[in-house]
Amino acid sequence: MKNCEKHKSKSLTLELMRIRYNGSGIGTDDPSTEGMGVRTMIYRAHLIHGELDVRPLDGGGTEVLCMVLSIS
């Protein structure tokens, strides 16, 4: 995304990025209180005008979903 800015791109469209993993998962209902990792991801998503959703998966694990409609 920084390259788009650096090279003066007129627009960028990114619809969705989803990451799922089956580790031990996050420990609370509010993952933004889990430490700097999740807070940094939320901060970076906001820098690109996006939203980040981090949630536990049933049976363990975590899903991270980043959504950005468009940057023009």
PDB file with one MODEL, atoms N, CA, C and O in Angstrom:
MODEL        1
ATOM      1  N   MET A   1       0.822  -1.175   0.000  1.00  0.00           N
ATOM      2  CA  MET A   1       0.000   0.000   0.000  1.00  0.00           C
ATOM      3  C   MET A   1       0.876   1.251   0.000  1.00  0.00           C
ATOM      4  O   MET A   1       0.540   2.269  -0.607  1.00  0.00           O
ATOM      5  N   LYS A   2       1.998   1.147   0.693  1.00  0.00           N
ATOM      6  CA  LYS A   2       2.907   2.289   0.686  1.00  0.00           C
ATOM      7  C   LYS A   2       3.436   2.545  -0.728  1.00  0.00           C
ATOM      8  O   LYS A   2       3.653   3.695  -1.109  1.00  0.00           O
ATOM      9  N   ASN A   3       3.643   1.480  -1.505  1.00  0.00           N
ATOM     10  CA  ASN A   3       4.114   1.665  -2.878  1.00  0.00           C
ATOM     11  C   ASN A   3       3.093   2.401  -3.721  1.00  0.00           C
ATOM     12  O   ASN A   3       3.469   3.189  -4.589  1.00  0.00           O
ATOM     13  N   CYS A   4       1.812   2.167  -3.490  1.00  0.00           N
ATOM     14  CA  CYS A   4       0.778   2.897  -4.233  1.00  0.00           C
ATOM     15  C   CYS A   4       0.889   4.390  -3.965  1.00  0.00           C
ATOM     16  O   CYS A   4       0.783   5.215  -4.873  1.00  0.00           O
ATOM     17  N   GLU A   5       1.103   4.712  -2.708  1.00  0.00           N
ATOM     18  CA  GLU A   5       1.273   6.117  -2.341  1.00  0.00           C
ATOM     19  C   GLU A   5       2.561   6.669  -2.940  1.00  0.00           C
ATOM     20  O   GLU A   5       2.579   7.761  -3.509  1.00  0.00           O
ATOM     21  N   LYS A   6       3.629   5.906  -2.805  1.00  0.00           N
ATOM     22  CA  LYS A   6       4.935   6.341  -3.287  1.00  0.00           C
ATOM     23  C   LYS A   6       4.929   6.571  -4.797  1.00  0.00           C
ATOM     24  O   LYS A   6       5.540   7.520  -5.286  1.00  0.00           O
ATOM     25  N   HIS A   7       4.245   5.710  -5.526  1.00  0.00           N
ATOM     26  CA  HIS A   7       4.238   5.798  -6.983  1.00  0.00           C
ATOM     27  C   HIS A   7       3.011   6.527  -7.521  1.00  0.00           C
ATOM     28  O   HIS A   7       2.705   6.457  -8.711  1.00  0.00           O
ATOM     29  N   LYS A   8       2.316   7.225  -6.629  1.00  0.00           N
ATOM     30  CA  LYS A   8       1.201   8.099  -6.989  1.00  0.00           C
ATOM     31  C   LYS A   8       0.082   7.367  -7.735  1.00  0.00           C
ATOM     32  O   LYS A   8      -0.460   7.877  -8.715  1.00  0.00           O
ATOM     33  N   SER A   9      -0.248   6.187  -7.265  1.00  0.00           N
ATOM     34  CA  SER A   9      -1.351   5.425  -7.846  1.00  0.00           C
ATOM     35  C   SER A   9      -2.655   6.198  -7.670  1.00  0.00           C
ATOM     36  O   SER A   9      -2.856   6.858  -6.651  1.00  0.00           O
ATOM     37  N   LYS A  10      -3.528   6.118  -8.649  1.00  0.00           N
ATOM     38  CA  LYS A  10      -4.800   6.839  -8.583  1.00  0.00           C
ATOM     39  C   LYS A  10      -5.817   6.144  -7.693  1.00  0.00           C
ATOM     40  O   LYS A  10      -6.641   6.809  -7.064  1.00  0.00           O
ATOM     41  N   SER A  11      -5.773   4.825  -7.629  1.00  0.00           N
ATOM     42  CA  SER A  11      -6.717   4.122  -6.766  1.00  0.00           C
ATOM     43  C   SER A  11      -6.205   2.726  -6.423  1.00  0.00           C
ATOM     44  O   SER A  11      -5.341   2.166  -7.097  1.00  0.00           O
ATOM     45  N   LEU A  12      -6.763   2.200  -5.368  1.00  0.00           N
ATOM     46  CA  LEU A  12      -6.444   0.855  -4.914  1.00  0.00           C
ATOM     47  C   LEU A  12      -7.720   0.278  -4.331  1.00  0.00           C
ATOM     48  O   LEU A  12      -8.407   0.932  -3.548  1.00  0.00           O
ATOM     49  N   THR A  13      -8.029  -0.942  -4.715  1.00  0.00           N
ATOM     50  CA  THR A  13      -9.198  -1.607  -4.166  1.00  0.00           C
ATOM     51  C   THR A  13      -8.769  -2.939  -3.564  1.00  0.00           C
ATOM     52  O   THR A  13      -8.180  -3.778  -4.246  1.00  0.00           O
ATOM     53  N   LEU A  14      -9.065  -3.122  -2.298  1.00  0.00           N
ATOM     54  CA  LEU A  14      -8.804  -4.372  -1.588  1.00  0.00           C
ATOM     55  C   LEU A  14     -10.087  -4.723  -0.878  1.00  0.00           C
ATOM     56  O   LEU A  14     -10.575  -3.953  -0.050  1.00  0.00           O
ATOM     57  N   GLU A  15     -10.631  -5.865  -1.189  1.00  0.00           N
ATOM     58  CA  GLU A  15     -11.941  -6.177  -0.654  1.00  0.00           C
ATOM     59  C   GLU A  15     -11.902  -6.878   0.692  1.00  0.00           C
ATOM     60  O   GLU A  15     -12.655  -6.517   1.597  1.00  0.00           O
ATOM     61  N   LEU A  16     -11.040  -7.875   0.840  1.00  0.00           N
ATOM     62  CA  LEU A  16     -11.121  -8.678   2.040  1.00  0.00           C
ATOM     63  C   LEU A  16      -9.859  -9.494   2.226  1.00  0.00           C
ATOM     64  O   LEU A  16      -9.301 -10.024   1.266  1.00  0.00           O
ATOM     65  N   MET A  17      -9.412  -9.591   3.469  1.00  0.00           N
ATOM     66  CA  MET A  17      -8.350 -10.521   3.811  1.00  0.00           C
ATOM     67  C   MET A  17      -8.776 -11.235   5.084  1.00  0.00           C
ATOM     68  O   MET A  17      -9.081 -10.602   6.094  1.00  0.00           O
ATOM     69  N   ARG A  18      -8.794 -12.560   5.021  1.00  0.00           N
ATOM     70  CA  ARG A  18      -9.212 -13.355   6.174  1.00  0.00           C
ATOM     71  C   ARG A  18      -8.107 -14.343   6.510  1.00  0.00           C
ATOM     72  O   ARG A  18      -7.586 -15.042   5.641  1.00  0.00           O
ATOM     73  N   ILE A  19      -7.765 -14.385   7.781  1.00  0.00           N
ATOM     74  CA  ILE A  19      -6.772 -15.333   8.273  1.00  0.00           C
ATOM     75  C   ILE A  19      -7.423 -16.135   9.387  1.00  0.00           C
ATOM     76  O   ILE A  19      -8.008 -15.570  10.312  1.00  0.00           O
ATOM     77  N   ARG A  20      -7.317 -17.450   9.294  1.00  0.00           N
ATOM     78  CA  ARG A  20      -7.829 -18.333  10.346  1.00  0.00           C
ATOM     79  C   ARG A  20      -6.706 -19.261  10.770  1.00  0.00           C
ATOM     80  O   ARG A  20      -5.978 -19.790   9.931  1.00  0.00           O
ATOM     81  N   TYR A  21      -6.569 -19.456  12.061  1.00  0.00           N
ATOM     82  CA  TYR A  21      -5.609 -20.447  12.525  1.00  0.00           C
ATOM     83  C   TYR A  21      -6.182 -21.171  13.730  1.00  0.00           C
ATOM     84  O   TYR A  21      -7.037 -20.644  14.442  1.00  0.00           O
ATOM     85  N   ASN A  22      -5.698 -22.390  13.949  1.00  0.00           N
ATOM     86  CA  ASN A  22      -6.294 -23.242  14.967  1.00  0.00           C
ATOM     87  C   ASN A  22      -5.422 -23.395  16.213  1.00  0.00           C
ATOM     88  O   ASN A  22      -5.398 -24.465  16.821  1.00  0.00           O
ATOM     89  N   GLY A  23      -4.713 -22.347  16.594  1.00  0.00           N
ATOM     90  CA  GLY A  23      -3.916 -22.369  17.817  1.00  0.00           C
ATOM     91  C   GLY A  23      -4.796 -22.260  19.046  1.00  0.00           C
ATOM     92  O   GLY A  23      -5.977 -22.605  19.005  1.00  0.00           O
ATOM     93  N   SER A  24      -4.228 -21.785  20.127  1.00  0.00           N
ATOM     94  CA  SER A  24      -4.981 -21.693  21.387  1.00  0.00           C
ATOM     95  C   SER A  24      -6.037 -20.593  21.361  1.00  0.00           C
ATOM     96  O   SER A  24      -6.958 -20.608  22.177  1.00  0.00           O
ATOM     97  N   GLY A  25      -5.920 -19.640  20.439  1.00  0.00           N
ATOM     98  CA  GLY A  25      -6.944 -18.604  20.298  1.00  0.00           C
ATOM     99  C   GLY A  25      -6.736 -17.433  21.235  1.00  0.00           C
ATOM    100  O   GLY A  25      -5.783 -17.394  22.013  1.00  0.00           O
ATOM    101  N   ILE A  26      -7.645 -16.487  21.143  1.00  0.00           N
ATOM    102  CA  ILE A  26      -7.594 -15.305  21.995  1.00  0.00           C
ATOM    103  C   ILE A  26      -8.378 -15.584  23.265  1.00  0.00           C
ATOM    104  O   ILE A  26      -9.267 -16.435  23.280  1.00  0.00           O
ATOM    105  N   GLY A  27      -8.049 -14.867  24.328  1.00  0.00           N
ATOM    106  CA  GLY A  27      -8.587 -15.234  25.623  1.00  0.00           C
ATOM    107  C   GLY A  27      -9.749 -14.420  26.143  1.00  0.00           C
ATOM    108  O   GLY A  27     -10.330 -14.789  27.164  1.00  0.00           O
ATOM    109  N   THR A  28     -10.120 -13.323  25.488  1.00  0.00           N
ATOM    110  CA  THR A  28     -11.193 -12.488  26.030  1.00  0.00           C
ATOM    111  C   THR A  28     -12.202 -12.147  24.947  1.00  0.00           C
ATOM    112  O   THR A  28     -11.973 -12.400  23.764  1.00  0.00           O
ATOM    113  N   ASP A  29     -13.316 -11.574  25.363  1.00  0.00           N
ATOM    114  CA  ASP A  29     -14.323 -11.112  24.406  1.00  0.00           C
ATOM    115  C   ASP A  29     -13.864  -9.862  23.672  1.00  0.00           C
ATOM    116  O   ASP A  29     -14.376  -9.560  22.594  1.00  0.00           O
ATOM    117  N   ASP A  30     -12.918  -9.137  24.229  1.00  0.00           N
ATOM    118  CA  ASP A  30     -12.411  -7.920  23.603  1.00  0.00           C
ATOM    119  C   ASP A  30     -10.934  -8.112  23.282  1.00  0.00           C
ATOM    120  O   ASP A  30     -10.083  -7.841  24.129  1.00  0.00           O
ATOM    121  N   PRO A  31     -10.611  -8.580  22.066  1.00  0.00           N
ATOM    122  CA  PRO A  31      -9.222  -8.861  21.730  1.00  0.00           C
ATOM    123  C   PRO A  31      -8.329  -7.632  21.704  1.00  0.00           C
ATOM    124  O   PRO A  31      -7.106  -7.768  21.737  1.00  0.00           O
ATOM    125  N   SER A  32      -8.908  -6.431  21.646  1.00  0.00           N
ATOM    126  CA  SER A  32      -8.068  -5.228  21.632  1.00  0.00           C
ATOM    127  C   SER A  32      -7.376  -5.012  22.967  1.00  0.00           C
ATOM    128  O   SER A  32      -6.506  -4.149  23.083  1.00  0.00           O
ATOM    129  N   THR A  33      -7.757  -5.793  23.984  1.00  0.00           N
ATOM    130  CA  THR A  33      -7.093  -5.687  25.293  1.00  0.00           C
ATOM    131  C   THR A  33      -6.040  -6.771  25.471  1.00  0.00           C
ATOM    132  O   THR A  33      -5.452  -6.880  26.547  1.00  0.00           O
ATOM    133  N   GLU A  34      -5.790  -7.567  24.453  1.00  0.00           N
ATOM    134  CA  GLU A  34      -4.891  -8.715  24.554  1.00  0.00           C
ATOM    135  C   GLU A  34      -3.416  -8.334  24.503  1.00  0.00           C
ATOM    136  O   GLU A  34      -2.582  -9.173  24.841  1.00  0.00           O
ATOM    137  N   GLY A  35      -3.060  -7.172  24.118  1.00  0.00           N
ATOM    138  CA  GLY A  35      -1.649  -6.808  24.011  1.00  0.00           C
ATOM    139  C   GLY A  35      -1.425  -5.938  22.787  1.00  0.00           C
ATOM    140  O   GLY A  35      -2.370  -5.514  22.123  1.00  0.00           O
ATOM    141  N   MET A  36      -0.167  -5.685  22.506  1.00  0.00           N
ATOM    142  CA  MET A  36       0.173  -4.762  21.427  1.00  0.00           C
ATOM    143  C   MET A  36      -0.080  -5.340  20.042  1.00  0.00           C
ATOM    144  O   MET A  36      -0.326  -4.574  19.111  1.00  0.00           O
ATOM    145  N   GLY A  37      -0.029  -6.656  19.866  1.00  0.00           N
ATOM    146  CA  GLY A  37      -0.198  -7.257  18.542  1.00  0.00           C
ATOM    147  C   GLY A  37      -1.528  -6.901  17.904  1.00  0.00           C
ATOM    148  O   GLY A  37      -1.568  -6.403  16.779  1.00  0.00           O
ATOM    149  N   VAL A  38      -2.612  -7.154  18.613  1.00  0.00           N
ATOM    150  CA  VAL A  38      -3.938  -6.863  18.064  1.00  0.00           C
ATOM    151  C   VAL A  38      -4.142  -5.361  17.941  1.00  0.00           C
ATOM    152  O   VAL A  38      -4.698  -4.891  16.949  1.00  0.00           O
ATOM    153  N   ARG A  39      -3.703  -4.614  18.923  1.00  0.00           N
ATOM    154  CA  ARG A  39      -3.847  -3.150  18.839  1.00  0.00           C
ATOM    155  C   ARG A  39      -3.097  -2.585  17.639  1.00  0.00           C
ATOM    156  O   ARG A  39      -3.578  -1.664  16.979  1.00  0.00           O
ATOM    157  N   THR A  40      -1.912  -3.140  17.356  1.00  0.00           N
ATOM    158  CA  THR A  40      -1.139  -2.679  16.201  1.00  0.00           C
ATOM    159  C   THR A  40      -1.851  -3.023  14.903  1.00  0.00           C
ATOM    160  O   THR A  40      -1.864  -2.213  13.977  1.00  0.00           O
ATOM    161  N   MET A  41      -2.442  -4.208  14.816  1.00  0.00           N
ATOM    162  CA  MET A  41      -3.190  -4.579  13.609  1.00  0.00           C
ATOM    163  C   MET A  41      -4.393  -3.663  13.411  1.00  0.00           C
ATOM    164  O   MET A  41      -4.673  -3.247  12.287  1.00  0.00           O
ATOM    165  N   ILE A  42      -5.104  -3.344  14.489  1.00  0.00           N
ATOM    166  CA  ILE A  42      -6.246  -2.432  14.402  1.00  0.00           C
ATOM    167  C   ILE A  42      -5.790  -1.053  13.944  1.00  0.00           C
ATOM    168  O   ILE A  42      -6.419  -0.441  13.080  1.00  0.00           O
ATOM    169  N   TYR A  43      -4.704  -0.570  14.519  1.00  0.00           N
ATOM    170  CA  TYR A  43      -4.146   0.730  14.147  1.00  0.00           C
ATOM    171  C   TYR A  43      -3.788   0.754  12.657  1.00  0.00           C
ATOM    172  O   TYR A  43      -4.113   1.710  11.952  1.00  0.00           O
ATOM    173  N   ARG A  44      -3.122  -0.295  12.187  1.00  0.00           N
ATOM    174  CA  ARG A  44      -2.709  -0.344  10.785  1.00  0.00           C
ATOM    175  C   ARG A  44      -3.913  -0.439   9.850  1.00  0.00           C
ATOM    176  O   ARG A  44      -3.907   0.155   8.772  1.00  0.00           O
ATOM    177  N   ALA A  45      -4.928  -1.171  10.248  1.00  0.00           N
ATOM    178  CA  ALA A  45      -6.145  -1.238   9.435  1.00  0.00           C
ATOM    179  C   ALA A  45      -6.775   0.144   9.314  1.00  0.00           C
ATOM    180  O   ALA A  45      -7.236   0.524   8.238  1.00  0.00           O
ATOM    181  N   HIS A  46      -6.798   0.892  10.404  1.00  0.00           N
ATOM    182  CA  HIS A  46      -7.367   2.246  10.364  1.00  0.00           C
ATOM    183  C   HIS A  46      -6.538   3.181   9.492  1.00  0.00           C
ATOM    184  O   HIS A  46      -7.088   4.088   8.868  1.00  0.00           O
ATOM    185  N   LEU A  47      -5.223   2.973   9.441  1.00  0.00           N
ATOM    186  CA  LEU A  47      -4.370   3.808   8.588  1.00  0.00           C
ATOM    187  C   LEU A  47      -4.759   3.695   7.121  1.00  0.00           C
ATOM    188  O   LEU A  47      -4.606   4.653   6.364  1.00  0.00           O
ATOM    189  N   ILE A  48      -5.261   2.534   6.716  1.00  0.00           N
ATOM    190  CA  ILE A  48      -5.664   2.341   5.327  1.00  0.00           C
ATOM    191  C   ILE A  48      -7.182   2.445   5.171  1.00  0.00           C
ATOM    192  O   ILE A  48      -7.754   1.968   4.190  1.00  0.00           O
ATOM    193  N   HIS A  49      -7.821   3.078   6.158  1.00  0.00           N
ATOM    194  CA  HIS A  49      -9.268   3.300   6.150  1.00  0.00           C
ATOM    195  C   HIS A  49     -10.040   1.984   6.155  1.00  0.00           C
ATOM    196  O   HIS A  49     -11.089   1.857   5.523  1.00  0.00           O
ATOM    197  N   GLY A  50      -9.505   1.020   6.875  1.00  0.00           N
ATOM    198  CA  GLY A  50     -10.133  -0.288   6.947  1.00  0.00           C
ATOM    199  C   GLY A  50     -10.645  -0.589   8.335  1.00  0.00           C
ATOM    200  O   GLY A  50     -10.514   0.211   9.262  1.00  0.00           O
ATOM    201  N   GLU A  51     -11.230  -1.759   8.452  1.00  0.00           N
ATOM    202  CA  GLU A  51     -11.727  -2.257   9.730  1.00  0.00           C
ATOM    203  C   GLU A  51     -11.117  -3.623   9.978  1.00  0.00           C
ATOM    204  O   GLU A  51     -10.938  -4.406   9.046  1.00  0.00           O
ATOM    205  N   LEU A  52     -10.802  -3.908  11.213  1.00  0.00           N
ATOM    206  CA  LEU A  52     -10.250  -5.191  11.585  1.00  0.00           C
ATOM    207  C   LEU A  52     -11.165  -5.834  12.607  1.00  0.00           C
ATOM    208  O   LEU A  52     -11.584  -5.200  13.576  1.00  0.00           O
ATOM    209  N   ASP A  53     -11.466  -7.090  12.379  1.00  0.00           N
ATOM    210  CA  ASP A  53     -12.293  -7.855  13.296  1.00  0.00           C
ATOM    211  C   ASP A  53     -11.498  -9.082  13.708  1.00  0.00           C
ATOM    212  O   ASP A  53     -11.086  -9.870  12.857  1.00  0.00           O
ATOM    213  N   VAL A  54     -11.281  -9.250  14.999  1.00  0.00           N
ATOM    214  CA  VAL A  54     -10.561 -10.410  15.538  1.00  0.00           C
ATOM    215  C   VAL A  54     -11.520 -11.131  16.454  1.00  0.00           C
ATOM    216  O   VAL A  54     -12.076 -10.537  17.378  1.00  0.00           O
ATOM    217  N   ARG A  55     -11.717 -12.431  16.196  1.00  0.00           N
ATOM    218  CA  ARG A  55     -12.687 -13.173  17.009  1.00  0.00           C
ATOM    219  C   ARG A  55     -12.222 -14.599  17.227  1.00  0.00           C
ATOM    220  O   ARG A  55     -11.513 -15.168  16.397  1.00  0.00           O
ATOM    221  N   PRO A  56     -12.627 -15.170  18.350  1.00  0.00           N
ATOM    222  CA  PRO A  56     -12.300 -16.580  18.592  1.00  0.00           C
ATOM    223  C   PRO A  56     -13.177 -17.479  17.714  1.00  0.00           C
ATOM    224  O   PRO A  56     -14.319 -17.138  17.404  1.00  0.00           O
ATOM    225  N   LEU A  57     -12.631 -18.620  17.322  1.00  0.00           N
ATOM    226  CA  LEU A  57     -13.388 -19.608  16.569  1.00  0.00           C
ATOM    227  C   LEU A  57     -13.929 -20.663  17.527  1.00  0.00           C
ATOM    228  O   LEU A  57     -13.292 -20.987  18.530  1.00  0.00           O
ATOM    229  N   ASP A  58     -15.090 -21.188  17.216  1.00  0.00           N
ATOM    230  CA  ASP A  58     -15.638 -22.281  18.023  1.00  0.00           C
ATOM    231  C   ASP A  58     -14.650 -23.439  18.007  1.00  0.00           C
ATOM    232  O   ASP A  58     -14.156 -23.824  16.947  1.00  0.00           O
ATOM    233  N   GLY A  59     -14.367 -23.985  19.161  1.00  0.00           N
ATOM    234  CA  GLY A  59     -13.450 -25.106  19.254  1.00  0.00           C
ATOM    235  C   GLY A  59     -11.989 -24.705  19.334  1.00  0.00           C
ATOM    236  O   GLY A  59     -11.110 -25.567  19.313  1.00  0.00           O
ATOM    237  N   GLY A  60     -11.714 -23.400  19.425  1.00  0.00           N
ATOM    238  CA  GLY A  60     -10.332 -22.927  19.528  1.00  0.00           C
ATOM    239  C   GLY A  60      -9.867 -22.264  18.247  1.00  0.00           C
ATOM    240  O   GLY A  60     -10.447 -22.463  17.179  1.00  0.00           O
ATOM    241  N   GLY A  61      -8.848 -21.500  18.365  1.00  0.00           N
ATOM    242  CA  GLY A  61      -8.315 -20.786  17.220  1.00  0.00           C
ATOM    243  C   GLY A  61      -8.867 -19.376  17.125  1.00  0.00           C
ATOM    244  O   GLY A  61      -9.674 -18.948  17.951  1.00  0.00           O
ATOM    245  N   THR A  62      -8.420 -18.672  16.113  1.00  0.00           N
ATOM    246  CA  THR A  62      -8.758 -17.257  15.946  1.00  0.00           C
ATOM    247  C   THR A  62      -8.985 -16.961  14.473  1.00  0.00           C
ATOM    248  O   THR A  62      -8.366 -17.572  13.602  1.00  0.00           O
ATOM    249  N   GLU A  63      -9.874 -16.024  14.207  1.00  0.00           N
ATOM    250  CA  GLU A  63     -10.088 -15.504  12.865  1.00  0.00           C
ATOM    251  C   GLU A  63      -9.795 -14.012  12.890  1.00  0.00           C
ATOM    252  O   GLU A  63     -10.280 -13.285  13.758  1.00  0.00           O
ATOM    253  N   VAL A  64      -8.995 -13.564  11.928  1.00  0.00           N
ATOM    254  CA  VAL A  64      -8.687 -12.142  11.763  1.00  0.00           C
ATOM    255  C   VAL A  64      -9.214 -11.742  10.394  1.00  0.00           C
ATOM    256  O   VAL A  64      -8.854 -12.348   9.385  1.00  0.00           O
ATOM    257  N   LEU A  65     -10.059 -10.732  10.356  1.00  0.00           N
ATOM    258  CA  LEU A  65     -10.690 -10.294   9.127  1.00  0.00           C
ATOM    259  C   LEU A  65     -10.404  -8.808   8.948  1.00  0.00           C
ATOM    260  O   LEU A  65     -10.730  -8.000   9.817  1.00  0.00           O
ATOM    261  N   CYS A  66      -9.794  -8.448   7.817  1.00  0.00           N
ATOM    262  CA  CYS A  66      -9.514  -7.050   7.512  1.00  0.00           C
ATOM    263  C   CYS A  66     -10.305  -6.678   6.272  1.00  0.00           C
ATOM    264  O   CYS A  66     -10.218  -7.356   5.248  1.00  0.00           O
ATOM    265  N   MET A  67     -11.073  -5.609   6.359  1.00  0.00           N
ATOM    266  CA  MET A  67     -11.930  -5.176   5.261  1.00  0.00           C
ATOM    267  C   MET A  67     -11.606  -3.732   4.875  1.00  0.00           C
ATOM    268  O   MET A  67     -11.561  -2.847   5.729  1.00  0.00           O
ATOM    269  N   VAL A  68     -11.384  -3.507   3.591  1.00  0.00           N
ATOM    270  CA  VAL A  68     -11.168  -2.175   3.047  1.00  0.00           C
ATOM    271  C   VAL A  68     -11.960  -2.087   1.759  1.00  0.00           C
ATOM    272  O   VAL A  68     -11.770  -2.908   0.862  1.00  0.00           O
ATOM    273  N   LEU A  69     -12.837  -1.116   1.652  1.00  0.00           N
ATOM    274  CA  LEU A  69     -13.647  -1.000   0.444  1.00  0.00           C
ATOM    275  C   LEU A  69     -12.854  -0.415  -0.718  1.00  0.00           C
ATOM    276  O   LEU A  69     -12.743  -1.044  -1.770  1.00  0.00           O
ATOM    277  N   SER A  70     -12.306   0.774  -0.538  1.00  0.00           N
ATOM    278  CA  SER A  70     -11.476   1.349  -1.593  1.00  0.00           C
ATOM    279  C   SER A  70     -10.745   2.570  -1.077  1.00  0.00           C
ATOM    280  O   SER A  70     -11.182   3.231  -0.135  1.00  0.00           O
ATOM    281  N   ILE A  71      -9.633   2.851  -1.708  1.00  0.00           N
ATOM    282  CA  ILE A  71      -8.847   4.048  -1.413  1.00  0.00           C
ATOM    283  C   ILE A  71      -8.658   4.769  -2.731  1.00  0.00           C
ATOM    284  O   ILE A  71      -8.117   4.213  -3.687  1.00  0.00           O
ATOM    285  N   SER A  72      -9.101   5.996  -2.772  1.00  0.00           N
ATOM    286  CA  SER A  72      -8.963   6.768  -4.029  1.00  0.00           C
ATOM    287  C   SER A  72      -8.259   8.065  -3.770  1.00  0.00           C
ATOM    288  O   SER A  72      -8.049   8.849  -4.695  1.00  0.00           O
TER     289      SER A  72
ENDMDL
END
